[in-house]
């Protein structure tokens, strides 16, 4: 497997994860009844007061950016 092919595979997985965690984040923070469904800070299922999907979204976003930069770089 070449480096280009590996970066394309990483980008594919990262974009799928970005979309999935983005949908979950939107539903948790902005969906209907978000105030009632979002756990309070420190409650089980939160990390520093936010649902874990928020952190997953930003991690996948970073991986997506790094994969795109790697693909655009000249070898």
Buried (B, 14 or more C-beta within 10 A) or exposed (E): EEEEEEBBEBBEBBBEBBEBBBEBBEBBBEEEEEEEEBEEEEEEEBEEEBBBBBBBBEBBBEBBEBBBEBEEEEE
